[in-house]
């Protein structure tokens, strides 16, 4: 099962933490934080929900972001 397929599964959470997002993208938490801050060159900003100091990423938003990033290649 691919990461995108795992995201689409109904038993996954509606929102993902930075750690969970990093697992899906197979990158570090620091890299996800850079994506959220728009610090990664030539990569679209990853949308998130600010919740105090926490940042949560909607599963649906991550899928759309992955499609947009892939389309830019």
PAZAPA-4460 file (N, C-alpha, C; in steps of 0.05 Angstrom, whole numbers, plus 32768, in hexadecimal, padded with zeros to 4 digits):
% residues 73
    n_x    n_y    n_z   ca_x   ca_y   ca_z    c_x    c_y    c_z   seq   type   mol
   8011   7FE8   8000   8000   8000   8000   8012   8019   8000     1      X     A
   800D   802B   7FEE   801C   8044   7FED   8014   8057   8003     2      X     A
   8024   806C   8007   801D   8080   801B   8003   808E   8015     3      X     A
   7FFF   8094   7FFB   7FE6   80A1   7FF3   7FCE   808F   7FF8     4      X     A
   7FD1   8075   7FF3   7FBB   8062   7FF7   7FB5   8060   8015     5      X     A
   7FCA   8061   8025   7FC7   8060   8042   7FB8   8078   804C     6      X     A
   7FBE   808F   8040   7FB0   80A8   8047   7F92   80A6   8040     7      X     A
   7F8C   8099   802A   7F70   8098   8021   7F60   8084   8032     8      X     A
   7F6D   8072   8040   7F5E   805F   8050   7F4D   806D   8065     9      X     A
   7F35   8063   8069   7F22   8070   807B   7F2A   806F   8098    10      X     A
   7F3C   805D   80A0   7F42   805A   80BC   7F58   806D   80C5    11      X     A
   7F63   807D   80B3   7F78   8090   80BA   7F6A   80A9   80C7    12      X     A
   7F7A   80B7   80D6   7F70   80D0   80E2   7F6A   80E5   80CD    13      X     A
   7F57   80F6   80D4   7F50   810D   80C2   7F66   8121   80BF    14      X     A
   7F75   8125   80D5   7F8C   8137   80D5   7FA5   8127   80DE    15      X     A
   7FBC   8131   80D4   7FD5   8124   80DA   7FE7   8137   80E9    16      X     A
   7FF8   812C   80FA   800C   813C   8108   8024   813F   80F5    17      X     A
   8037   814F   80FD   804F   8153   80ED   805E   8138   80EB    18      X     A
   805F   8129   8100   806D   810F   8100   805F   80FC   80ED    19      X     A
   8044   80FB   80EE   8036   80E9   80DC   8039   80F1   80BE    20      X     A
   8039   810B   80BA   803D   8116   809F   8059   810E   8095    21      X     A
   806D   8111   80A6   8089   8109   809F   808A   80EC   8098    22      X     A
   807C   80DB   80A6   807B   80BF   80A0   806F   80B9   8085    23      X     A
   8059   80C7   807F   804D   80C3   8065   805F   80CC   804E    24      X     A
   806C   80E3   8052   807E   80EE   803D   809A   80E2   803D    25      X     A
   809F   80D1   8052   80BA   80C5   8055   80D0   80D9   8056    26      X     A
   80CC   80ED   8068   80E0   8102   806C   80E1   8108   808A    27      X     A
   80F2   811A   8091   80F5   8121   80AE   80DF   8135   80B6    28      X     A
   80DB   8136   80D0   80C8   814A   80DB   80D1   8166   80D5    29      X     A
   80EB   816B   80D6   80F6   8186   80CF   80F0   818D   80B3    30      X     A
   80F1   817A   80A1   80EA   8181   8085   80CD   8188   8082    31      X     A
   80BB   8179   8090   809F   8180   808F   809A   819C   809A    32      X     A
   80A8   81A3   80B0   80A6   81BE   80BB   80AF   81D3   80A7    33      X     A
   80C4   81CD   8098   80CD   81DF   8083   80B8   81E2   806D    34      X     A
   80AA   81CC   8066   8095   81CD   8052   807E   81DE   805C    35      X     A
   8077   81DC   8075   8062   81EB   8081   8068   8209   8081    36      X     A
   8082   8210   8084   808B   822B   8086   8091   8237   806A    37      X     A
   808F   8226   8055   8095   8230   803A   80B3   8234   8035    38      X     A
   80C4   8225   8043   80E0   8229   8041   80EE   8216   802C    39      X     A
   80DE   8205   801F   80E9   81F2   800C   80E5   81FD   7FF0    40      X     A
   80FB   8204   7FE3   80FB   8211   7FC9   80EC   8200   7FB4    41      X     A
   80DC   820D   7FA4   80CD   8201   7F8D   80BA   81EC   7F96    42      X     A
   80B0   81EE   7FAF   809C   81DB   7FB9   8085   81EB   7FC4    43      X     A
   806C   81E3   7FBD   8055   81F2   7FC8   8053   81F1   7FE6    44      X     A
   8048   8205   7FF2   8045   8207   800F   8031   81F1   8017    45      X     A
   8038   81E2   802C   8027   81CD   8037   8013   81DA   804A    46      X     A
   7FF9   81D9   8044   7FE6   81E6   8057   7FE3   81D6   8071    47      X     A
   7FDD   81E5   8086   7FDA   81D9   80A0   7FC6   81E8   80B1    48      X     A
   7FBE   81DB   80C7   7FAB   81E7   80DA   7FBB   81EE   80F3    49      X     A
   7FBE   8208   80FA   7FCD   820F   8112   7FBB   8209   812A    50      X     A
   7FC6   81FC   813E   7FB8   81F6   8156   7FCB   81FC   816E    51      X     A
   7FCC   8215   8175   7FE0   821D   8189   7FFC   821A   817C    52      X     A
   800D   820B   8189   8028   8206   817E   8028   81EF   816B    53      X     A
   8013   81DF   816C   8011   81C8   815A   8008   81D0   813E    54      X     A
   8010   81C1   812B   8007   81C5   810F   7FFD   81AA   8106    55      X     A
   7FE4   81A9   80FD   7FD8   8191   80F3   7FD3   8193   80D5    56      X     A
   7FD5   817D   80C7   7FD2   817D   80AA   7FBA   816B   80A4    57      X     A
   7FA7   8176   8095   7F90   8166   808D   7F99   8152   8079    58      X     A
   7F8F   813A   807C   7F96   8124   806A   7F90   812C   804D    59      X     A
   7F79   8137   8049   7F70   8140   802E   7F82   8155   8023    60      X     A
   7F8B   8168   8033   7F9D   817D   802A   7FB8   8172   8022    61      X     A
   7FC2   815E   8031   7FDB   8151   802A   7FD9   8143   800F    62      X     A
   7FC3   8136   800A   7FC0   8128   7FF0   7FC0   813D   7FD9    63      X     A
   7FB1   8153   7FDD   7FB1   8168   7FC8   7FCC   8174   7FC4    64      X     A
   7FDB   8179   7FDA   7FF5   8184   7FD9   8008   8171   7FCA    65      X     A
   8006   8157   7FCF   8017   8144   7FC1   8011   8144   7FA3    66      X     A
   7FF8   8146   7F9C   7FF1   8147   7F7F   7FFB   8160   7F72    67      X     A
   7FF9   8177   7F80   8004   8190   7F75   8022   818F   7F72    68      X     A
   8030   8185   7F86   804D   8183   7F85   8056   8170   7F6E    69      X     A
   8047   815B   7F6B   804E   8148   7F55   8049   8154   7F3A    70      X     A
   8034   8164   7F37   802D   8171   7F1E   8042   8185   7F15    71      X     A
   8051   8190   7F29   8065   81A4   7F23   807E   8198   7F16    72      X     A
   8081   817E   7F18   8099   8171   7F0D   8098   816F   7EEF    73      X     A
***
